[in-house]
Amino acid sequence: MVLAAGGSASLGKPKQLLTISGETLLQRAVRLAKATCPTRLLVVLGAHAEQLAPLVTGTTIVFNPTWETGIASSLTRAATALAGRTYPVLVTVVDQPCLDPDHLQKLFAAFDGSCDVVSAYGDALGPPALLRPETMALAGTLQGDAAFRRLWAGGHPAAVRRDALGRKLDTPEDVADAVRAGLLDG
């Protein structure tokens, strides 16, 4: 699943529409997720859904009308759409310009079914993450923006380190830094 419902309020424009080599971050996240050959690909949209939906053909769009309450509401919507599934779910977000197919493959390679496999950057654990069905079932109990941290409270997911994934794209300054670093189009 690709979580792309946020409103990008601090940025002042939809970060899903920022581009790398002419491809929007939303389209890029969907392309990278599709490259893992999922049986089903969900894209959770909320803010700017009418503008973003035409960019994600060949996916199942899940609309999150409560996107302003935080990422947990998107996880909850996706978990509901995937209820009853018995296989792991790859959860990605759109605002990681340093994400590459190699990192996603490392998540799958590290997955043995005994625990979730998450990305580690700095001191954080988060998406992209490969979640067991049991973990996805917990998503319906989450609230706010600290959703991923709460999924693993008291648990010990396996982690694949990629510190570059921690780069923020929340403010105009963050985006300008990413453009200067050659990670986004100017």
Buried (B, 14 or more C-beta within 10 A) or exposed (E): BBBBBBEBEEBEEBBBBBBBEEBBBBBBBBEBBEEBEBEEBBBBBBBBBEEBBEBBEEBBBBEBEEBEBBBBBBBBBBBEBBEEBEEBBBBBBBBBBBBBEEBBEBBEEBBEEEBBBBBBBEEEBBBBBBBBBEBBBBBEEBEEEEBBEBBBEEEEBBBBEBEBBBBEBBEEEBBEBBEEEEBBEE
